[in-house]
Amino acid sequence: MSSSTHSTSAQSPDGRKEPVVYVVDDDESMRLALCGLLHSVGLRVEAFESSQDFLAFPKSDAPSCLVLDVRLRGESGLTFQEQIAKSGVRMPIVFMTGHGDIAMTVKAMKAGAVDFFTKPFRDQDMLDAVANALARDGERIAAEQSTAAVRSAYDSLTPREREVMGFVVTGLMNKQIAAELNLSEITVKIHRGQVMKKMAARSVAELVRMSESLGVNPKQKKPS
């Protein structure tokens, strides 16, 4: 059950979704203290007593992070970290513990944790770690959205346009592509223009980057 209140609305005035910090700790006093700290800087917080409550709660698609206690009642936060990864939840994790040791810290960081604090910790250190985690998740979401947009644009190309794009990103000129595809140069020029327009590419270099992000293999020139 969530034990927090929303300090901000789910969306900012400019339409961007507000970041969310999820807190999982079975110590109620710590949950309340963390909620108060994070609310004090205007963050939306959802806090939970158990990992099961967190997993059952509908997640926001806004930039998010999880502040997680390593020792939860009846389970290990490190084991839960593995469950989160398997469930497809990809938000960064900030660990905290009252019983930290070097081996535990190393294991958590290797598994992708962005920070690890031993209680008691400085409030500003936690706020800095959360800000860093939210920024990292925002970058991940932006990159995924960008790749999805490029994929959608590529899917809108006709088979012939994809062929032409494959040769364009290798650096071939229209005349050379025309010879490769047994087309007229003017036809290749039209297809090339459509590719640049549909992909919203401002240069061949940008088209090359898009091709690489999609994992599209460039066409190989036929041996002469």
N, C-alpha and C positions, 0 to 999 in steps of 0.2 A: 504494500500500500504506500503510495506516495505520501511523504510527511511534510511536503513543502507547499509554499504558495507561490504563485507567479508574481514576480516583481515587475515584469514588463509584458507587453502584449506579444503575441506570436509573430507579429510582423511590424517592421518599422515604417514610419511615414513614407519612405521612398520605395516601399514594396519589398525590401529585402527581408528574409526571414531571420528572426533573432536567434543568435547562438543559444545552445542549451548545455548546461552542465549537469550531468547525472552523478549523484553521490550514492554509493553503496557502503554502508557501515552499520553493524548491528548495535553499536553504542549510540543510544538516542541523544545523549548530551553532545557527542561529537557531530552527529548529523545536524543538530540544530545550530551548533556553533559554525559549521561550514556553510550552512544555508544563510546564516546571518552575514558571514564574511562575504560570500559571493553576491548576495543581494545588495550589499553596501556599495558595490561597484556597478550595479544596474544589470547584473546577469540573471537570466531565467534559470531556475534550479529545480530539479526533480530529485528527491531523496528517497532512498529505499532501505529497508531493514535487511533484506536478503537478496541474493542474486536472482532467485526465482521471481520475486516481485519486479525486479528490473527487467528481466527477459520478457515478462508478460506485458509490460507497459509499452504502448505504441510509441515508436521512436520518431522523432522529427527528422526531416531530410535537410535541416539547417546544419551549419557547422556545429559539431558537438564534441564533448570529451567526457570521459568517465573518471571520477575520483573514487578509487577503490581501496578498501582496507584489505590487507593481505590475509588477516586471520578473521574470517567470518565464522559465525556459530555453525559448527558441523561441517564446514568445508574450507578449503584453502582458496584464497584469492588467486593464487597462481594457477590452480586447476581451473578456476572459473575463467581466467584469462584465456586458457586454451579453448574452453567451451565457446567463448565469445567469438574467437577467430573462426571456429568451425561453423558457427551459426550465421556467418556472413556479416556480422556487425563489425565495422572497420574503424570506429572512432578511436582516437588516441586515448591511452590510459595513464593516469597519474596514480601511482601506488603510495599508500601510507601505512605505517605499521608502528606498533608500540614495541615490537620485538624484532627489529631488523637485524640482519647480519649480512656480511659481504656476499656470501654465496647466494642468498635469496635475492639480493639486489641485482647481481650479475644475471641470474636466471630471468628475472622480470625484464631487465633491459634487453637481453638477447631476444626475448619473445615479443619485443616491440613497445615496451613501456617507454613513455617520454620522460618520466621523472620518478623518483622514489624518495619519500620522506619518512624519517623516523619521528614519531611523536615524542615530545611536542615540537612543532615546527613554527618558523616565523610566518605570520600571516602574509607578508609581502612575498615571501618565497613561493607560497602556494598560489597566490594571485598571478605571479609571473609565470609559473608553470602552466596554469590553466590558460592564460592568455596565449602562451606559446602553442599549447595543444590545440586550441580553437583556431589559431591562425593556420596551423599545419593542416587541420581537417578542412578548413575553407579552401586551401590550395588544392587539396585532393579532389574536392567536389568540383571546383572550377575546371581542373584538368579533365575530369571524367565527363563533364558537360561539354567541354570543348571537343573532346574526342568523339562523343556521341553526335555532335553537330556535324563534324567532318564525315563521320560514317554515313549519316543520313544524306549528306550532299553527294557522297560517292555512290550511294545506292540509287540516286536519281539519275545517274549517267546511263546512257544507252551502252550496249556492249561495244559498239564502234568507238564511242567517246572514251570508254575505259582503255581500249586498245591504244588510241591516240595518246591518252594521258601517260600510259606506260612508256611510250617512246619519248614523249616530251620530257619526262623527269630524268631520262638518260642524257639529255642535252642535244638530241637530234633536231635539226632544222626541218621546216615544213617540207622542203624538197626531198630530204632524206626519208622522212616518214612516209611521204607519198610513194616513194620507190619501194619501201618495205611493205606497204599495204596494197600496192597496185591501185592507187587512187590518184586523182588529179591533185595538184598542189592547192588549188582553190578550195577543193572539198576538205582537205586536211586543215586548211586555215579556218574554215567554218567550224569544223569539229573542235579544233583547238580553242577557238573563241568561246564555244559553248562550255567546254571543260572549265576554262578560267572563270566564266560567269557563274556556272552552277556551283563550283567549289569556292567561290568568293575569294579566289587567289589573286593577289595584286602583283605577283611576280612568279617566275619559274622556280626561284629559290623557295618561296612559300609553298608552292605546289609540291616540291620535293619533300619539305618537312611534313606536309599533310600525308603524303604517300608513305613516308617512314612511320608516322604515328599509326597508320592503318595496317602496317605490315604488308603493303602491296608491293609485290616484286616487280621491278621495272622490266620492260620487254627487252629481250636481247636482240641485237641487230643480227640479221641473217648473215652467215658467212658468205663472202663474195667469191 
